[in-house]
Amino acid sequence: MNLQENKEFIFQQVAEAAQQANRPSDSVSVIAVTKYVDSDVTKQLIDTGVRHIGENRVDKFLDKYELLKGTGVSWHLIGSLQRRKVKNVINYVDYFHALDSIKLASEIQKRAEKTIKCFLQVNISGEESKHGFKVSEVDQALFQIAEFDKIELVGLMTMAPQAASDAEINTIFEQANKLRITLQNKKLKNMPFTELSMGMSGDFKLAVQNGSTFVRIGTAFFK
């Protein structure tokens, strides 16, 4: 495993995907998902120039944050968050990618000591196993979240089904970006919707083609 070479290869691929989509090469941020490795390896990855670290479990997030909080990276909590754990983690998070219910939003409002940059998780594919708001539920959700001044909805997050074809993934990502643009154009207070969190190691190129601004890549760093 050569972290420097892997990092450079991944960043080059992301930049090339952006250029192919007629976007600036630096318009997509790479979140290194470090759930597979310990804090020492995460620190080595940061030393290669990675500036966004993502964890999907609260305990792992807190462990790494405590040891690496002075490294100047942005911290992303990308997994589902139980309401009872909000108080433990939310004030250390720079971006939360999985705001999937009004009850969770209410708990974040209650516990946050700063404005939290959140992605509204939307279940574009309609999978029963996926978390997130249905597209038909988004407007009502925004109406309720508008009451919470500790939440800034910077964008949308969605995931494609694991077994989906490239054509199916492309359709899902395209729909997500269209929805994001629609919401951005509404110019709602504390809801800029300038960002789009979608795309992982296997489908980030399709995500970038469809407007993703944050891709979440894990395994490709650690081969």
N, C-alpha and C positions, 0 to 999 in steps of 0.2 A: 504493500500500500504506500503510494507516494502522494501525500496530501497536496503538495504544491502543484504537481503535474495534474492531478485530478481537478483541483480548483481551477487552474488555468484552462483546462479543456472544457469544463462545464461553463465557465464564464464566456469562453469563446463561442460555444454553441448557442448560448442564450443571445449573445450580441448578434450573431449571424442570423438567428431566427428573427430578431427584431428588424434587422436591415432588410431581410427578405419580405417583411411585412410593411416596408416603407416607413419604419419607425426609427427614431434615434437609437443607436446601439446601447446607450445607457438608460433607456426608458423602462427597463425591467430590472427589479431588484431580486437577487437570489437569496432566499432564506435557506440556510444550511440546517437541516433537521437532524439533530444530534442525539436522538433517543437511542441510537444503537451503540453509542460510545460514551466513555467516561469524561470527566472534566479535563483530565490531562490531554486527551486527544482533541477535545473541543478547543482547548487553549492553543494547541498546535495549529488547528484549522484557522483560528482567529489570526494567528501570526502569519498565515499565508495571505491575508488581506480580506477575508470574509468579514462582513460588517452587519450581518443579520443572522441571529441564531434563533431557531424555533424548537420548542418542545411541546409535546402533546399531553404530558402528565404533570400535574401540579408538583408532586414530590421531586421529580427529576428536574423540573424547572427551578425550583427553589434551591436544590443542591448546587446546581451549576451557577445560578445567579449569585449565591453567597460567595462562591470561590472566584468568580470571574467578573464581578460587577464593576471593576475598575478598568476594564479593557476597552471601553468606548463603543461597544456594539449595541445595536437595538435588539431588544428581547421580545420575541413573538410567542404568545401562547396560542397554539394552533388547534388543539383538541377540544373536545367537549368539556365543559366545566360544570361540575355539580354546584348547586347553589350554596351548600354548606361549606364549600372550600373557597368561595369568592373572597371572604375576608382575609384568607391566608396569603393570597397571591396577587390580587388585582392591582395593588399599588406599586408593584414592581414591574408591571407589564407595560411595554411601549405600544404594542399592538395586540389586540385580542381578535382572533379570526373566526370565532364560532359563536356569535350571538344568535341563539336559535330559539329564544322564547321571551315573552314579555316578563314572565316571572324572573328569569335570569337578569334581564335588563333592570328590573326593579331592585334586585339584590345588589347589582353593581352600583346603582345609584345610591343605595344605602351605605355601601362600604367604601366607595371611592373617595380619596382625598385629593384627587386631581381629575382633570378631564381624561377619559380613557378613549383612545382611538380604537374603534371597533369596526369589524366587518359584519354586516348582516348576512347570516348564513341562509342561503336560498336553495331549496331542493328542486332544481330545474328538471332533473330527470324523473322525478315523481316516485323514486324507489321507496318502498315502505321502510327499508332498513336505514335510510339516510335521515339524519337530523336536518333541521332547518325549516324555514317558512315555505309554504307553497307560494307560487307566484300570485295566486288569487288572494293570498293573505297579506301581501306586502303593504298595501296602502293602509290597511287597518293597523298593522304593526307600527308603521311610521307615525300614525296619528297618536298612538299611545306612547311611543318612545319620545316623541316631541316634548313630553312633560319632564324629561330627565336631563338636567343640565350637566351632568357628569359624563354623559355619553356623546361622543362625536362619531357619527356614522361616516367613516371615510370611504367606504365602498362595500362591495358585495364579495362573498366567498361562496364557491360551489365546487363540487367534485363530480367527476364522471363515474359511472359504474365500472367496476374492474374488468368486466368481460365485454365492454362495449367496443364496437369497431371504430376505426378512425372516423368514418363518416358520422357515426352516432355521437362520438365525442365532439367533433367539430360543430355539430348542430347544437349540442348543449352549451358549449362555450360561446357560440355565436349568440344564442338566446340570452345568456347571462350578460354579455356586453351590451346588447340592445336594451335590456332592462336597466343596466347601470346608467346608460346615456339618458334614458327617459327620466330616471330619478335625478340625475345631475341637472337636467334642464329645468326641473321644478324649483331649483334654488331654495331648498328648504333650510331653515336655520339649523346649524350644527349638523347638517347632513350634506356635505359637499359631494359625496359619491364620485370622487375622482379616481379611486383605486379599484383594482380587481384582483382578488387573490384566487388563482386557480392554476392548475398545472403542477404535476409532480414528475419524478424521474422518467416515467414512461410516456407522458403526454404533454410535456411542457412546451414543445415546439408548436403544437396545435393551439395551446393556450396563448402563447405569445402572438400567434397569427390573429387571434381573436381578441386582442387588447389587454391581456393580463399584464399587470404591473408588478405583481409579486408571484414568483414561482417557488414551490416548496420542494427542495431536492434533498434526499437523504442518502440512499444506498450508493448513488453514483460517486459520492465523495470518498467512500471507504472501501472501494474495490482493491 
